[in-house]
Amino acid sequence: MIRKLEEELDVQIFDRSRQPVVPTEAGEAILKQARAILGETAKMKEVVSNFKGEVSGDLKLGIIPSLSTSLVPLFLPTFLAAFPKVELIILEANADDLVQRMKSNAIDAALLSTPLEDSAMMENPLFYEQFVVYSRDPDILMKKFVTQEDLDLRRMWLLQEGHCLRSQVVNLCIMPDENWERQLHYDASSLEMLPRLVDVQGGMTVLPELALRGMDKKNQERVRFFSQPAPVREISLVTFRLLHKRKILDALCEVILSCIPEGMKDYQS
């Protein structure tokens, strides 16, 4: 079918002399136009759905790993039950990957930590999640509240490079001497691994507030909140340029906000 299209257009879309096969310069332009046509077709279906007053169709939603485990179980059952005509496809990936996927129309929207400092992206802030410290260090646990001065990157367990939470935590920490050494280096890919590393190896980690949900009482005793003003991260529903599938996205935002504690809905400096 691709060769037939190339014959019809009298242009080569893919360079088959290279492995893997890549689009030609003309092919890139054709693919870009094809994505735009598919996007417009999807919008036509959305217009019909809105005219009927339905919340229906598919929604490809991205979410960052440091948010997925805590947030998805909160809103997913309610959303699927309330909107049975919506097919929800969720992709977990780091923020940079999700932004690129939105720009190529591979996904419709994403739940990200913002601001992104990308003028092409539209950000709809939903809630503000405090950071907390998880540690079994007696010097930390003797305090009712901690401050950024209590954080030490030399003893901090972090997510691997590419996660926005890693950068946020590093920015909170007191920078160590460049000559410090650690016997074990473990860049975690999942948020759940961080408190487990603290449990077995000591040190500390910084977690977002929603990660405390489901944590047992013993582990919660190792949690300390920051003194005010506490550091927070803003969580937003992000789309690329124009907001497509508005009815589904509005419904999603409404459900998420109904599941979030009231105190997280407004930024308190």
C-alpha positions in Angstrom: 0.0 0.0 0.0 2.9 2.4 0.7 4.5 1.6 -2.6 1.2 2.2 -4.3 0.9 5.6 -2.6 4.5 6.4 -3.7 3.6 5.6 -7.3 0.4 7.7 -7.1 2.3 10.7 -5.6 5.3 10.1 -7.8 7.7 10.5 -4.8 9.6 8.1 -2.5 8.3 8.3 1.1 10.8 5.9 2.7 14.5 5.3 2.1 14.7 1.5 2.0 18.5 1.5 1.4 19.1 2.3 5.1 18.5 0.0 8.1 16.2 0.7 9.8 14.1 2.2 7.1 13.7 6.0 7.5 11.4 8.6 5.8 12.9 10.7 3.1 12.7 14.5 3.3 9.5 14.4 1.2 8.3 11.5 3.3 8.7 13.5 6.5 6.4 16.3 5.1 3.9 13.7 3.9 3.8 12.0 7.3 3.3 15.3 9.0 0.4 16.1 6.8 -1.1 12.6 7.3 -0.9 13.1 11.1 -2.7 16.4 10.7 -5.5 14.8 8.6 -5.9 12.0 11.2 -6.1 14.6 13.9 -8.8 16.5 12.0 -10.7 13.3 11.5 -10.7 12.7 15.3 -11.9 16.2 15.9 -14.9 15.6 13.5 -15.9 12.6 15.6 -15.5 14.7 18.7 -17.9 17.3 17.2 -20.5 14.6 16.7 -20.1 13.3 20.2 -20.5 16.8 21.7 -23.6 17.4 19.6 -25.1 14.2 21.0 -24.1 15.3 24.5 -22.0 12.2 25.0 -18.7 11.6 26.7 -17.4 8.9 24.4 -14.4 8.0 22.3 -10.8 7.1 23.1 -8.3 9.0 25.2 -4.6 8.3 25.0 -3.3 9.6 28.3 0.3 9.9 29.4 1.5 10.0 33.1 4.9 10.3 34.7 6.0 7.2 36.8 6.4 9.2 40.1 2.6 10.0 39.9 1.1 6.9 38.2 1.2 4.5 41.1 -0.5 6.9 43.6 -2.9 8.8 41.3 -4.2 6.3 38.8 -5.8 4.0 41.4 -7.5 7.0 42.9 -9.4 8.1 39.8 -9.5 5.1 37.5 -12.4 3.1 38.9 -14.6 6.2 39.3 -13.8 7.4 35.8 -14.4 4.1 34.0 -17.7 3.5 35.9 -19.0 7.0 35.2 -18.0 7.1 31.5 -18.4 3.5 30.1 -18.3 4.8 26.4 -14.7 6.1 26.9 -11.8 3.8 25.9 -8.9 4.9 28.1 -5.3 4.1 27.1 -2.7 5.0 29.7 1.1 5.3 28.9 3.7 5.7 31.6 6.9 7.5 30.6 9.1 10.3 31.6 8.0 13.9 30.9 10.3 14.6 27.9 9.1 11.5 26.2 5.4 12.3 26.8 5.8 15.9 25.5 7.3 14.5 22.3 4.5 12.0 22.0 1.9 14.8 22.4 3.7 16.9 19.7 3.5 13.9 17.3 -0.1 13.2 18.2 0.8 9.8 19.6 -1.1 10.7 22.8 -3.8 13.3 23.5 -2.8 14.6 26.9 -0.5 13.9 29.9 -0.5 14.3 33.6 2.8 16.0 34.4 4.7 18.1 36.9 4.7 21.7 35.7 5.7 24.3 34.6 7.4 22.8 31.5 8.6 26.1 30.0 7.4 25.1 26.6 5.1 27.6 25.0 3.7 25.0 22.6 2.1 23.1 25.5 -1.1 24.1 27.3 -1.0 23.5 31.0 -4.2 23.1 33.2 -3.0 23.0 36.9 -5.1 20.5 38.9 -3.4 20.2 42.3 -0.3 20.8 44.4 1.5 18.0 46.0 3.8 18.6 49.0 7.2 16.8 49.2 7.9 14.8 52.4 11.1 13.2 53.7 11.3 9.4 54.4 14.2 8.4 56.7 15.2 6.2 59.6 17.9 8.6 60.7 17.4 9.5 64.4 18.5 13.1 63.7 15.6 13.4 61.2 13.0 11.4 63.2 13.6 13.5 66.4 12.2 16.5 64.5 8.5 17.3 64.1 9.2 19.1 60.8 12.3 19.2 58.6 13.8 21.9 56.5 15.8 21.9 53.3 19.0 22.3 55.4 18.3 18.7 56.8 18.7 17.2 53.3 22.0 15.8 52.2 22.5 14.6 48.6 25.3 12.3 49.8 22.7 10.2 51.7 19.8 10.7 49.3 18.2 7.9 47.2 17.0 9.2 43.9 15.1 8.1 40.8 17.3 7.5 37.7 18.2 10.3 35.2 15.3 11.4 33.1 12.7 11.6 35.9 11.6 15.1 36.7 11.2 14.2 40.4 15.0 13.5 40.5 15.8 17.0 39.3 13.3 18.5 41.7 14.8 16.6 44.7 18.4 17.5 43.7 17.4 21.2 43.6 16.1 20.9 47.2 19.3 19.3 48.5 22.5 20.8 50.0 25.1 20.0 47.4 27.8 17.7 48.7 31.6 17.9 48.3 32.5 16.6 44.8 34.8 14.0 46.4 32.2 12.1 48.4 31.9 8.3 47.8 29.2 5.7 48.3 29.6 2.0 48.2 26.2 1.3 46.7 24.9 3.4 43.8 21.2 2.6 42.9 19.3 4.8 40.5 15.7 3.6 41.0 13.2 3.4 38.1 10.2 3.1 40.4 9.1 5.4 43.3 8.3 2.4 45.5 11.9 1.3 45.5 13.1 4.5 47.2 11.7 3.9 50.7 12.7 0.3 50.6 16.3 1.3 50.0 16.1 3.6 53.0 14.7 0.7 55.1 17.6 -1.6 54.3 20.5 0.8 53.7 19.6 3.9 55.7 19.9 7.4 54.4 16.8 9.3 53.2 14.6 10.0 50.2 12.1 12.6 49.2 8.6 11.5 48.2 5.5 13.3 46.8 2.6 13.4 49.3 0.3 11.0 47.4 2.9 8.3 47.7 2.0 8.0 51.4 -1.4 6.5 50.6 -1.4 2.8 51.3 1.9 3.1 53.3 1.6 1.1 56.6 1.7 2.7 60.0 5.2 1.6 60.8 6.6 3.2 57.6 4.6 6.3 58.1 6.4 6.8 61.3 9.5 7.4 59.2 7.9 10.3 57.3 8.4 13.9 58.2 6.7 16.9 56.5 8.6 20.1 55.8 8.1 23.2 57.8 6.0 25.9 56.0 6.4 27.1 53.3 6.8 23.5 52.2 8.2 22.6 48.8 5.5 21.4 46.4 5.1 20.2 42.9 2.3 21.4 40.6 0.5 18.6 38.8 -1.3 19.6 35.5 -3.2 18.1 32.7 -1.1 19.1 29.7 -2.0 19.1 26.0 -0.3 20.2 22.8 -1.6 23.6 21.5 -5.3 23.3 21.0 -7.3 21.3 23.5 -8.8 18.3 21.6 -11.3 15.9 23.1 -12.4 18.7 25.4 -15.5 16.8 26.7 -13.5 13.7 27.8 -10.7 15.8 29.2 -13.1 18.0 31.2 -14.7 14.8 32.6 -11.3 13.4 33.5 -10.2 16.6 35.3 -13.5 16.6 37.2 -13.1 13.1 38.4 -9.4 13.6 39.4 -10.3 16.7 41.4 -13.1 14.8 43.2 -10.6 12.2 44.4 -7.9 14.6 45.6 -7.9 15.9 49.2 -9.2 19.5 49.4 -6.0 20.8 50.9 -4.1 19.8 47.7 -6.3 21.8 45.3 -4.8 25.2 46.1 -1.2 26.4 46.3 -0.4 27.6 49.8 2.9 29.5 49.8 
